[in-house]
Amino acid sequence: MVDGFASANRFLPPLTSPTPALPTLPALRQHGALPDGLLYQPQWLLAIISPFTYPLAAAVSPRDTMAPPGQSPFVTAFTTPSSLPLSRPSASLSLRRCSLVPTSLTHAAGGVRRASPVAVPRMVAAPPAAERAWTPQSWRTMPIKQTPTYPDQTEVEAVEKRLRGGVPLVFSGETDRLTSALARASRGEAFVLQGGDCAESFDEFAKYGGKNIADTFTLLIQMSIVLMYSIGPVVKIGRMAGQFAKPRSSAVERAKNAALSLPSYRGDMINGEAFEESARVPDPERMWTAFVQSTATMNLLRTQASGGALDLNRIQDINLKFVKGTAAGSRFSEYVRNVSGALRFMNSCGVPVDSPAVTTAEFYVSHEALLLPYEESLCRPGAHDSSKVYATSGHFLWLGDRTRQVDGAHVEFLRGIANPIGIKCGPTLDPAELLELLAILNPDNTPGRITLITRMGAGKIAEGLPPLIRAVESAGAVVTWVCDPMHGNTESSPSGYKTRPFTNVLEEVRGFLEVHKKMGSIAGGLHLELTGQDVTECVGGMQELSHDDLASRYESTCDPRLNASQALELAFLVAETVGGACYIPS
């Protein structure tokens, strides 16, 4: 069966798990297991035993079930495989924090837990999510944030119907390959490079005729060549072909003179950027326009990736024109000479240099799963396994920092699709909440399924990241760690533009790498907002863009992006830090 030509109403079988007899919270507190005030959700708790005891899973319900006299109440509260002996934990190793744990001993205590090609522990999801049947529509019964209110629901339904009849933008086999690639990155066998626009634009696409897409794609390939040369295989993912909607911190925004306030601009898929009342009314027809532009983008990307334009035998042609005259462009030219020499040597030795690995580029697309009517309408059953449902709007979808409520609609939608998914992890994310999200979104602890995209800010990464790493590794969860150094480093320039200092972006990346090095965990990649255009939106870098330069070519409709020179410079500096084979003079 081919993706997209089957009914969109096919859905996954119910996700169920047995619920053991469980003690009440007062009962656990009476036995010293839980301190008062621990839980932020009073009804359900995922508890973790110290990693130095058997990792057994528990969920606490309102029922009052107590252990027999003389037996630890924890033992009766946990479900454990029959092959494991029931051992009473030491009183000093009681339940200490809200979390989730694996239900097997595949990951022994001590050392850094990493993905294994054999059995991985199952993560125990908190009821009621684990007991709820999932369908592509089940999110509609849940509370939702960051969603528009359309004036005419019948128009929304008409657009959804058209989208359900459309062809998929991506296919299940491609999506599964990305999951496998991300699993390799979680083990340190590959490095993720994810980048593109903050928000895609209808006007920019029309203005450049798709050249902006081709240039950003070429930039990502240049960056991946730099990283591959020093680090190893690179998983290339674009923020493209769907990144049209943006969450906002406020539902309204004011004019500069504060005389008028209007609904916030939420991305071209939802409403218009112009500060006019008519433009800010959510229009469902924009979903269809976004789908059509995404289809054109995918056609262009597939042609670029497989049509020979990125053949490494012609690597000297893989360079953006305006970058050639910059310091980063000159440094890239050295890479071109080195790679070309290596290919000539291989050819002289009789090693084929015309294989697809050299002449083509495997490339994936991604976006934030924000506008759920659009995402639901593009759900399709898998080509080879129709019991799985894929979001064919993109290979990789992520959960935003503002929509990661465990009982919310966005988590509900993402838990059922078969795509690999990301979770944005900001400084307000509590480790217990993160582990509950992992239990809901990846109960089977599938390698490559979850990518954690940290976005702390340069001054917060050293303090904010370690607790998340400790919690994830104590639980034995398999994740891919990726750094987003953009969103935590946005500031206002004296001229009124939003900008990001290149030094702060670099500082957060280096902080991310340093934390993982100290903790023995794996830094798996980068998530960047960038463009292949010669824009002036972020200050600093080798071009030494100042605040006064921002007005010369500031084109972003939302947040500032690294231009091609700055992005390529960052790739060199990361490769130097991680691989040790790059050097850029200061």
Secondary structure, 3 states (H helix, E strand, C coil): CCCCCCCCCCCCCCCCCCCCCCCCHHHHHHCCCCCCCCCCCCCCCEEECCCCCCCCEEECCCCCCCCCCCCCHHHHHEECCCCCCCCCCCHHHCCCEECCCECCCCCCCCCCCCCCCCCCCCECCCCCHHHCCCCCCHHHHCCCCCCCCCCCHHHHHHHHHHHHCCCCCCCHHHHHHHHHHHHHHHCCCCEEEEEECCCCCHHHHHHHCCHHHHHHHHHHHHHHHHHHHHCCCEEEEEECCCCCCCCCCCCEEECCCCCCEEECCCCCCCCCCCCCCCCCCCCCHHHHHHHHHHHHHHHHHHHHHHCCCCCHHHHHHCCCHHHHCCHHHHHHHHHHHHHHHHHHHHHHCCCCCCCHHHHCCCEEEEEECCCHHHHHHCEEECCCCCCCEEECCCCEEEECCCCCCCCCHHHHHHHHCCCCEEEEECCCCCHHHHHHHHHHHCCCCCCCCEEEEECCCCCCHHHHHHHHHHHHHHHCCCCEEEECCCHHHCEECCCCCEECEHHHHHHHHHHHHHHHHHHCCCEEEEEEEECCCCCCCCEECCCCECHHHHHHCCCCCCCCCECHHHHHHHHHHHHHHHHCCCCCCC
